[in-house]
Amino acid sequence: MVAVLLLALVVTGDAAPPPATRVGVEVFAVALTGGTGETLAYARGVGELVRGANPDDRAREIAASLAGAVALIHSTSWRWEPDGRIVLT
């Protein structure tokens, strides 16, 4: 869905295309820890999405660096930042 939105921004005709939009990936990792899962752990991580990369794969990379094995990825939103980035959360 996001790729379709980004592709729709391409300028056609004689005009030069706009500079590439930077896309950031923001991950909120939540995990149950401890021997019986009695502790809730939370962390936030961010990273850039390089051109051609799969956003799900990048989110899994970031989440794994925060919390180890990843069981579930759920995308909730995207937003535009004043510096011109689009952030996938």
Biopython code that builds the backbone (N, CA, C, O; Angstrom):
import numpy as np
from Bio.PDB.StructureBuilder import StructureBuilder

atoms = [
    (1, "MET", "N", (0.824, -1.185, 0.000)),
    (1, "MET", "CA", (0.000, 0.000, 0.000)),
    (1, "MET", "C", (0.868, 1.248, 0.000)),
    (1, "MET", "O", (0.612, 2.172, -0.772)),
    (2, "VAL", "N", (1.884, 1.296, 0.842)),
    (2, "VAL", "CA", (2.741, 2.472, 0.891)),
    (2, "VAL", "C", (3.495, 2.632, -0.405)),
    (2, "VAL", "O", (3.657, 3.755, -0.884)),
    (3, "ALA", "N", (3.974, 1.515, -1.004)),
    (3, "ALA", "CA", (4.712, 1.608, -2.259)),
    (3, "ALA", "C", (3.835, 2.237, -3.334)),
    (3, "ALA", "O", (4.323, 3.046, -4.124)),
    (4, "VAL", "N", (2.565, 1.890, -3.383)),
    (4, "VAL", "CA", (1.658, 2.473, -4.361)),
    (4, "VAL", "C", (1.528, 3.968, -4.123)),
    (4, "VAL", "O", (1.529, 4.748, -5.075)),
    (5, "LEU", "N", (1.416, 4.376, -2.864)),
    (5, "LEU", "CA", (1.311, 5.788, -2.529)),
    (5, "LEU", "C", (2.571, 6.528, -2.963)),
    (5, "LEU", "O", (2.477, 7.606, -3.549)),
    (6, "LEU", "N", (3.736, 5.975, -2.689)),
    (6, "LEU", "CA", (4.981, 6.632, -3.056)),
    (6, "LEU", "C", (5.149, 6.712, -4.562)),
    (6, "LEU", "O", (5.645, 7.714, -5.076)),
    (7, "LEU", "N", (4.743, 5.670, -5.279)),
    (7, "LEU", "CA", (4.848, 5.682, -6.727)),
    (7, "LEU", "C", (3.922, 6.717, -7.340)),
    (7, "LEU", "O", (4.216, 7.250, -8.410)),
    (8, "ALA", "N", (2.819, 7.009, -6.690)),
    (8, "ALA", "CA", (1.879, 7.998, -7.204)),
    (8, "ALA", "C", (2.455, 9.408, -7.149)),
    (8, "ALA", "O", (1.911, 10.315, -7.778)),
    (9, "LEU", "N", (3.544, 9.612, -6.409)),
    (9, "LEU", "CA", (4.145, 10.926, -6.285)),
    (9, "LEU", "C", (5.115, 11.254, -7.419)),
    (9, "LEU", "O", (5.616, 12.376, -7.488)),
    (10, "VAL", "N", (5.388, 10.307, -8.301)),
    (10, "VAL", "CA", (6.331, 10.532, -9.390)),
    (10, "VAL", "C", (5.758, 11.540, -10.376)),
    (10, "VAL", "O", (4.601, 11.431, -10.780)),
    (11, "VAL", "N", (6.569, 12.525, -10.762)),
    (11, "VAL", "CA", (6.150, 13.564, -11.693)),
    (11, "VAL", "C", (6.326, 13.046, -13.117)),
    (11, "VAL", "O", (7.348, 12.442, -13.443)),
    (12, "THR", "N", (5.338, 13.284, -13.952)),
    (12, "THR", "CA", (5.426, 12.861, -15.344)),
    (12, "THR", "C", (5.608, 14.072, -16.238)),
    (12, "THR", "O", (5.475, 15.207, -15.781)),
    (13, "GLY", "N", (5.909, 13.843, -17.502)),
    (13, "GLY", "CA", (6.078, 14.939, -18.451)),
    (13, "GLY", "C", (7.521, 15.387, -18.506)),
    (13, "GLY", "O", (8.430, 14.602, -18.235)),
    (14, "ASP", "N", (7.742, 16.662, -18.858)),
    (14, "ASP", "CA", (9.088, 17.193, -19.027)),
    (14, "ASP", "C", (9.750, 17.602, -17.713)),
    (14, "ASP", "O", (10.961, 17.817, -17.675)),
    (15, "ALA", "N", (8.982, 17.711, -16.653)),
    (15, "ALA", "CA", (9.539, 18.136, -15.372)),
    (15, "ALA", "C", (10.436, 17.044, -14.795)),
    (15, "ALA", "O", (10.178, 15.852, -14.965)),
    (16, "ALA", "N", (11.485, 17.473, -14.116)),
    (16, "ALA", "CA", (12.376, 16.521, -13.456)),
    (16, "ALA", "C", (11.648, 15.904, -12.268)),
    (16, "ALA", "O", (10.859, 16.580, -11.608)),
    (17, "PRO", "N", (11.905, 14.629, -11.988)),
    (17, "PRO", "CA", (11.248, 14.010, -10.835)),
    (17, "PRO", "C", (11.752, 14.643, -9.541)),
    (17, "PRO", "O", (12.881, 15.130, -9.480)),
    (18, "PRO", "N", (10.913, 14.634, -8.510)),
    (18, "PRO", "CA", (11.337, 15.198, -7.227)),
    (18, "PRO", "C", (12.431, 14.330, -6.613)),
    (18, "PRO", "O", (12.567, 13.165, -6.985)),
    (19, "PRO", "N", (13.213, 14.873, -5.683)),
    (19, "PRO", "CA", (14.210, 14.048, -5.011)),
    (19, "PRO", "C", (13.513, 12.916, -4.265)),
    (19, "PRO", "O", (12.359, 13.046, -3.856)),
    (20, "ALA", "N", (14.218, 11.815, -4.093)),
    (20, "ALA", "CA", (13.639, 10.652, -3.423)),
    (20, "ALA", "C", (13.212, 11.017, -2.004)),
    (20, "ALA", "O", (13.920, 11.741, -1.304)),
    (21, "THR", "N", (12.079, 10.524, -1.592)),
    (21, "THR", "CA", (11.587, 10.736, -0.237)),
    (21, "THR", "C", (12.268, 9.751, 0.695)),
    (21, "THR", "O", (12.332, 8.556, 0.409)),
    (22, "ARG", "N", (12.773, 10.255, 1.803)),
    (22, "ARG", "CA", (13.365, 9.373, 2.802)),
    (22, "ARG", "C", (12.237, 8.710, 3.579)),
    (22, "ARG", "O", (11.254, 9.358, 3.940)),
    (23, "VAL", "N", (12.387, 7.416, 3.834)),
    (23, "VAL", "CA", (11.375, 6.672, 4.581)),
    (23, "VAL", "C", (12.044, 6.088, 5.818)),
    (23, "VAL", "O", (13.041, 5.372, 5.730)),
    (24, "GLY", "N", (11.474, 6.411, 6.963)),
    (24, "GLY", "CA", (11.974, 5.867, 8.220)),
    (24, "GLY", "C", (11.057, 4.761, 8.712)),
    (24, "GLY", "O", (9.857, 4.766, 8.439)),
    (25, "VAL", "N", (11.631, 3.817, 9.438)),
    (25, "VAL", "CA", (10.852, 2.729, 10.025)),
    (25, "VAL", "C", (10.995, 2.859, 11.543)),
    (25, "VAL", "O", (12.106, 2.888, 12.072)),
    (26, "GLU", "N", (9.863, 2.935, 12.229)),
    (26, "GLU", "CA", (9.841, 3.067, 13.684)),
    (26, "GLU", "C", (9.207, 1.808, 14.263)),
    (26, "GLU", "O", (8.131, 1.390, 13.834)),
    (27, "VAL", "N", (9.879, 1.210, 15.234)),
    (27, "VAL", "CA", (9.420, -0.061, 15.809)),
    (27, "VAL", "C", (9.260, 0.098, 17.318)),
    (27, "VAL", "O", (10.149, 0.608, 18.000)),
    (28, "PHE", "N", (8.128, -0.341, 17.819)),
    (28, "PHE", "CA", (7.896, -0.433, 19.250)),
    (28, "PHE", "C", (7.863, -1.922, 19.583)),
    (28, "PHE", "O", (6.928, -2.626, 19.199)),
    (29, "ALA", "N", (8.874, -2.398, 20.291)),
    (29, "ALA", "CA", (8.966, -3.822, 20.633)),
    (29, "ALA", "C", (8.435, -4.023, 22.047)),
    (29, "ALA", "O", (8.813, -3.312, 22.978)),
    (30, "VAL", "N", (7.559, -4.999, 22.184)),
    (30, "VAL", "CA", (6.984, -5.350, 23.477)),
    (30, "VAL", "C", (7.183, -6.842, 23.667)),
    (30, "VAL", "O", (6.916, -7.626, 22.757)),
    (31, "ALA", "N", (7.650, -7.240, 24.846)),
    (31, "ALA", "CA", (7.903, -8.660, 25.095)),
    (31, "ALA", "C", (7.614, -8.997, 26.553)),
    (31, "ALA", "O", (7.749, -8.161, 27.446)),
    (32, "LEU", "N", (7.215, -10.240, 26.765)),
    (32, "LEU", "CA", (7.098, -10.773, 28.121)),
    (32, "LEU", "C", (8.413, -11.476, 28.426)),
    (32, "LEU", "O", (8.865, -12.325, 27.658)),
    (33, "THR", "N", (9.020, -11.120, 29.549)),
    (33, "THR", "CA", (10.308, -11.700, 29.908)),
    (33, "THR", "C", (10.224, -12.386, 31.260)),
    (33, "THR", "O", (9.194, -12.350, 31.933)),
    (34, "GLY", "N", (11.305, -12.996, 31.634)),
    (34, "GLY", "CA", (11.331, -13.718, 32.908)),
    (34, "GLY", "C", (10.926, -15.161, 32.678)),
    (34, "GLY", "O", (10.403, -15.505, 31.618)),
    (35, "GLY", "N", (11.162, -15.988, 33.650)),
    (35, "GLY", "CA", (10.880, -17.420, 33.534)),
    (35, "GLY", "C", (9.440, -17.747, 33.203)),
    (35, "GLY", "O", (9.180, -18.670, 32.431)),
    (36, "THR", "N", (8.509, -17.017, 33.765)),
    (36, "THR", "CA", (7.087, -17.291, 33.514)),
    (36, "THR", "C", (6.400, -16.138, 32.807)),
    (36, "THR", "O", (5.172, -16.051, 32.806)),
    (37, "GLY", "N", (7.182, -15.251, 32.204)),
    (37, "GLY", "CA", (6.597, -14.137, 31.471)),
    (37, "GLY", "C", (5.947, -13.101, 32.353)),
    (37, "GLY", "O", (4.967, -12.470, 31.955)),
    (38, "GLU", "N", (6.484, -12.913, 33.562)),
    (38, "GLU", "CA", (5.855, -11.992, 34.500)),
    (38, "GLU", "C", (6.279, -10.535, 34.327)),
    (38, "GLU", "O", (5.707, -9.646, 34.958)),
    (39, "THR", "N", (7.269, -10.284, 33.482)),
    (39, "THR", "CA", (7.752, -8.917, 33.295)),
    (39, "THR", "C", (7.500, -8.458, 31.863)),
    (39, "THR", "O", (7.777, -9.190, 30.913)),
    (40, "LEU", "N", (6.976, -7.253, 31.714)),
    (40, "LEU", "CA", (6.724, -6.673, 30.405)),
    (40, "LEU", "C", (7.890, -5.757, 30.053)),
    (40, "LEU", "O", (8.199, -4.827, 30.799)),
    (41, "ALA", "N", (8.538, -6.015, 28.921)),
    (41, "ALA", "CA", (9.656, -5.188, 28.460)),
    (41, "ALA", "C", (9.205, -4.398, 27.237)),
    (41, "ALA", "O", (8.422, -4.888, 26.422)),
    (42, "TYR", "N", (9.715, -3.154, 27.116)),
    (42, "TYR", "CA", (9.315, -2.265, 26.035)),
    (42, "TYR", "C", (10.547, -1.526, 25.534)),
    (42, "TYR", "O", (11.393, -1.104, 26.323)),
    (43, "ALA", "N", (10.641, -1.371, 24.198)),
    (43, "ALA", "CA", (11.740, -0.600, 23.616)),
    (43, "ALA", "C", (11.269, 0.009, 22.304)),
    (43, "ALA", "O", (10.363, -0.510, 21.652)),
    (44, "ARG", "N", (11.904, 1.126, 21.923)),
    (44, "ARG", "CA", (11.597, 1.801, 20.667)),
    (44, "ARG", "C", (12.876, 1.865, 19.848)),
    (44, "ARG", "O", (13.946, 2.184, 20.366)),
    (45, "GLY", "N", (12.750, 1.556, 18.561)),
    (45, "GLY", "CA", (13.892, 1.644, 17.663)),
    (45, "GLY", "C", (13.483, 2.295, 16.356)),
    (45, "GLY", "O", (12.329, 2.189, 15.941)),
    (46, "VAL", "N", (14.412, 2.961, 15.712)),
    (46, "VAL", "CA", (14.153, 3.607, 14.427)),
    (46, "VAL", "C", (15.283, 3.295, 13.464)),
    (46, "VAL", "O", (16.409, 3.013, 13.875)),
    (47, "GLY", "N", (14.974, 3.349, 12.191)),
    (47, "GLY", "CA", (15.972, 3.144, 11.152)),
    (47, "GLY", "C", (15.452, 3.655, 9.826)),
    (47, "GLY", "O", (14.263, 3.945, 9.689)),
    (48, "GLU", "N", (16.326, 3.765, 8.860)),
    (48, "GLU", "CA", (15.942, 4.208, 7.524)),
    (48, "GLU", "C", (15.591, 2.990, 6.669)),
    (48, "GLU", "O", (16.109, 1.893, 6.877)),
    (49, "LEU", "N", (14.713, 3.207, 5.718)),
    (49, "LEU", "CA", (14.361, 2.175, 4.748)),
    (49, "LEU", "C", (15.104, 2.500, 3.456)),
    (49, "LEU", "O", (14.798, 3.489, 2.789)),
    (50, "VAL", "N", (16.068, 1.676, 3.110)),
    (50, "VAL", "CA", (16.822, 1.926, 1.888)),
    (50, "VAL", "C", (15.993, 1.542, 0.675)),
    (50, "VAL", "O", (15.145, 0.653, 0.741)),
    (51, "ARG", "N", (16.247, 2.220, -0.427)),
    (51, "ARG", "CA", (15.491, 2.017, -1.659)),
    (51, "ARG", "C", (15.460, 0.540, -2.043)),
    (51, "ARG", "O", (16.494, -0.126, -2.084)),
    (52, "GLY", "N", (14.279, 0.048, -2.319)),
    (52, "GLY", "CA", (14.101, -1.335, -2.749)),
    (52, "GLY", "C", (13.974, -2.342, -1.622)),
    (52, "GLY", "O", (13.683, -3.511, -1.876)),
    (53, "ALA", "N", (14.186, -1.918, -0.380)),
    (53, "ALA", "CA", (14.092, -2.848, 0.752)),
    (53, "ALA", "C", (12.633, -3.097, 1.119)),
    (53, "ALA", "O", (11.772, -2.246, 0.894)),
    (54, "ASN", "N", (12.371, -4.246, 1.674)),
    (54, "ASN", "CA", (11.034, -4.608, 2.132)),
    (54, "ASN", "C", (10.824, -4.004, 3.524)),
    (54, "ASN", "O", (11.604, -4.294, 4.432)),
    (55, "PRO", "N", (9.789, -3.167, 3.720)),
    (55, "PRO", "CA", (9.561, -2.547, 5.035)),
    (55, "PRO", "C", (9.377, -3.571, 6.152)),
    (55, "PRO", "O", (9.828, -3.339, 7.274)),
    (56, "ASP", "N", (8.721, -4.702, 5.867)),
    (56, "ASP", "CA", (8.540, -5.733, 6.895)),
    (56, "ASP", "C", (9.887, -6.303, 7.335)),
    (56, "ASP", "O", (10.124, -6.495, 8.527)),
    (57, "ASP", "N", (10.772, -6.574, 6.365)),
    (57, "ASP", "CA", (12.088, -7.113, 6.701)),
    (57, "ASP", "C", (12.882, -6.122, 7.544)),
    (57, "ASP", "O", (13.543, -6.512, 8.506)),
    (58, "ARG", "N", (12.819, -4.835, 7.184)),
    (58, "ARG", "CA", (13.547, -3.808, 7.935)),
    (58, "ARG", "C", (12.987, -3.682, 9.348)),
    (58, "ARG", "O", (13.749, -3.539, 10.305)),
    (59, "ALA", "N", (11.660, -3.734, 9.487)),
    (59, "ALA", "CA", (11.043, -3.678, 10.818)),
    (59, "ALA", "C", (11.478, -4.873, 11.661)),
    (59, "ALA", "O", (11.751, -4.724, 12.852)),
    (60, "ARG", "N", (11.543, -6.060, 11.052)),
    (60, "ARG", "CA", (12.000, -7.255, 11.783)),
    (60, "ARG", "C", (13.456, -7.105, 12.230)),
    (60, "ARG", "O", (13.804, -7.501, 13.342)),
    (61, "GLU", "N", (14.310, -6.535, 11.368)),
    (61, "GLU", "CA", (15.717, -6.298, 11.738)),
    (61, "GLU", "C", (15.806, -5.403, 12.971)),
    (61, "GLU", "O", (16.515, -5.710, 13.929)),
    (62, "ILE", "N", (15.080, -4.300, 12.929)),
    (62, "ILE", "CA", (15.121, -3.344, 14.042)),
    (62, "ILE", "C", (14.568, -3.988, 15.306)),
    (62, "ILE", "O", (15.154, -3.851, 16.381)),
    (63, "ALA", "N", (13.441, -4.691, 15.185)),
    (63, "ALA", "CA", (12.831, -5.344, 16.348)),
    (63, "ALA", "C", (13.760, -6.401, 16.928)),
    (63, "ALA", "O", (13.885, -6.512, 18.147)),
    (64, "ALA", "N", (14.411, -7.175, 16.072)),
    (64, "ALA", "CA", (15.327, -8.218, 16.549)),
    (64, "ALA", "C", (16.505, -7.603, 17.306)),
    (64, "ALA", "O", (16.993, -8.183, 18.276)),
    (65, "SER", "N", (16.964, -6.425, 16.863)),
    (65, "SER", "CA", (18.074, -5.772, 17.568)),
    (65, "SER", "C", (17.645, -5.280, 18.947)),
    (65, "SER", "O", (18.484, -5.101, 19.830)),
    (66, "LEU", "N", (16.356, -5.063, 19.134)),
    (66, "LEU", "CA", (15.827, -4.592, 20.413)),
    (66, "LEU", "C", (15.450, -5.725, 21.349)),
    (66, "LEU", "O", (15.714, -5.663, 22.550)),
    (67, "ALA", "N", (14.825, -6.772, 20.792)),
    (67, "ALA", "CA", (14.182, -7.769, 21.648)),
    (67, "ALA", "C", (14.491, -9.218, 21.285)),
    (67, "ALA", "O", (13.915, -10.124, 21.887)),
    (68, "GLY", "N", (15.371, -9.467, 20.332)),
    (68, "GLY", "CA", (15.659, -10.845, 19.960)),
    (68, "GLY", "C", (14.659, -11.370, 18.951)),
    (68, "GLY", "O", (14.299, -10.665, 18.008)),
    (69, "ALA", "N", (14.205, -12.608, 19.139)),
    (69, "ALA", "CA", (13.289, -13.244, 18.194)),
    (69, "ALA", "C", (11.981, -12.456, 18.078)),
    (69, "ALA", "O", (11.430, -11.991, 19.076)),
    (70, "VAL", "N", (11.497, -12.318, 16.840)),
    (70, "VAL", "CA", (10.277, -11.561, 16.575)),
    (70, "VAL", "C", (9.152, -12.534, 16.240)),
    (70, "VAL", "O", (9.292, -13.372, 15.349)),
    (71, "ALA", "N", (8.038, -12.419, 16.957)),
    (71, "ALA", "CA", (6.897, -13.297, 16.717)),
    (71, "ALA", "C", (5.841, -12.647, 15.829)),
    (71, "ALA", "O", (5.149, -13.343, 15.086)),
    (72, "LEU", "N", (5.709, -11.333, 15.895)),
    (72, "LEU", "CA", (4.627, -10.658, 15.195)),
    (72, "LEU", "C", (5.052, -9.242, 14.832)),
    (72, "LEU", "O", (5.651, -8.534, 15.641)),
    (73, "ILE", "N", (4.730, -8.839, 13.599)),
    (73, "ILE", "CA", (4.931, -7.457, 13.158)),
    (73, "ILE", "C", (3.559, -6.921, 12.758)),
    (73, "ILE", "O", (2.838, -7.562, 11.994)),
    (74, "HIS", "N", (3.201, -5.753, 13.272)),
    (74, "HIS", "CA", (1.916, -5.133, 12.923)),
    (74, "HIS", "C", (2.154, -3.670, 12.603)),
    (74, "HIS", "O", (2.642, -2.922, 13.451)),
    (75, "SER", "N", (1.819, -3.253, 11.399)),
    (75, "SER", "CA", (1.980, -1.855, 11.005)),
    (75, "SER", "C", (0.708, -1.107, 11.355)),
    (75, "SER", "O", (-0.392, -1.511, 10.976)),
    (76, "THR", "N", (0.871, -0.008, 12.084)),
    (76, "THR", "CA", (-0.309, 0.729, 12.531)),
    (76, "THR", "C", (-0.514, 2.050, 11.811)),
    (76, "THR", "O", (-1.648, 2.514, 11.694)),
    (77, "SER", "N", (0.565, 2.669, 11.323)),
    (77, "SER", "CA", (0.367, 3.989, 10.733)),
    (77, "SER", "C", (1.568, 4.439, 9.931)),
    (77, "SER", "O", (2.623, 3.805, 9.932)),
    (78, "TRP", "N", (1.376, 5.550, 9.248)),
    (78, "TRP", "CA", (2.488, 6.275, 8.640)),
    (78, "TRP", "C", (2.225, 7.751, 8.879)),
    (78, "TRP", "O", (1.083, 8.178, 9.048)),
    (79, "ARG", "N", (3.311, 8.525, 8.889)),
    (79, "ARG", "CA", (3.152, 9.967, 9.075)),
    (79, "ARG", "C", (4.256, 10.697, 8.317)),
    (79, "ARG", "O", (5.326, 10.145, 8.061)),
    (80, "TRP", "N", (3.975, 11.941, 7.967)),
    (80, "TRP", "CA", (4.934, 12.799, 7.308)),
    (80, "TRP", "C", (5.611, 13.655, 8.364)),
    (80, "TRP", "O", (4.941, 14.217, 9.230)),
    (81, "GLU", "N", (6.930, 13.759, 8.301)),
    (81, "GLU", "CA", (7.694, 14.599, 9.223)),
    (81, "GLU", "C", (8.116, 15.885, 8.514)),
    (81, "GLU", "O", (8.311, 15.873, 7.299)),
    (82, "PRO", "N", (8.259, 16.981, 9.235)),
    (82, "PRO", "CA", (8.629, 18.263, 8.616)),
    (82, "PRO", "C", (9.954, 18.232, 7.850)),
    (82, "PRO", "O", (10.161, 19.055, 6.959)),
    (83, "ASP", "N", (10.858, 17.297, 8.181)),
    (83, "ASP", "CA", (12.119, 17.233, 7.446)),
    (83, "ASP", "C", (11.979, 16.501, 6.116)),
    (83, "ASP", "O", (12.972, 16.276, 5.425)),
    (84, "GLY", "N", (10.741, 16.125, 5.748)),
    (84, "GLY", "CA", (10.484, 15.496, 4.454)),
    (84, "GLY", "C", (10.440, 13.989, 4.480)),
    (84, "GLY", "O", (10.215, 13.367, 3.442)),
    (85, "ARG", "N", (10.649, 13.376, 5.644)),
    (85, "ARG", "CA", (10.600, 11.913, 5.741)),
    (85, "ARG", "C", (9.164, 11.427, 5.897)),
    (85, "ARG", "O", (8.302, 12.135, 6.417)),
    (86, "ILE", "N", (8.932, 10.224, 5.442)),
    (86, "ILE", "CA", (7.707, 9.497, 5.754)),
    (86, "ILE", "C", (8.127, 8.411, 6.736)),
    (86, "ILE", "O", (9.079, 7.676, 6.475)),
    (87, "VAL", "N", (7.429, 8.301, 7.861)),
    (87, "VAL", "CA", (7.782, 7.320, 8.891)),
    (87, "VAL", "C", (6.695, 6.258, 8.959)),
    (87, "VAL", "O", (5.525, 6.566, 9.186)),
    (88, "LEU", "N", (7.091, 5.006, 8.760)),
    (88, "LEU", "CA", (6.195, 3.864, 8.913)),
    (88, "LEU", "C", (6.313, 3.372, 10.336)),
    (88, "LEU", "O", (7.417, 3.099, 10.807)),
    (89, "THR", "N", (5.186, 3.253, 11.036)),
    (89, "THR", "CA", (5.214, 2.784, 12.436)),
    (89, "THR", "C", (4.540, 1.429, 12.518)),
    (89, "THR", "O", (4.450, 0.849, 13.600)),
]
sb = StructureBuilder()
sb.init_structure("model")
sb.init_model(0)
sb.init_chain("A")
sb.init_seg("    ")
for serial, (resi, resn, name, xyz) in enumerate(atoms, 1):
    if name == "N":
        sb.init_residue(resn, " ", resi, " ")
    sb.init_atom(name, np.array(xyz, "f"), 0.0, 1.0, " ", f" {name:<3s}", serial, name[0])
structure = sb.get_structure()
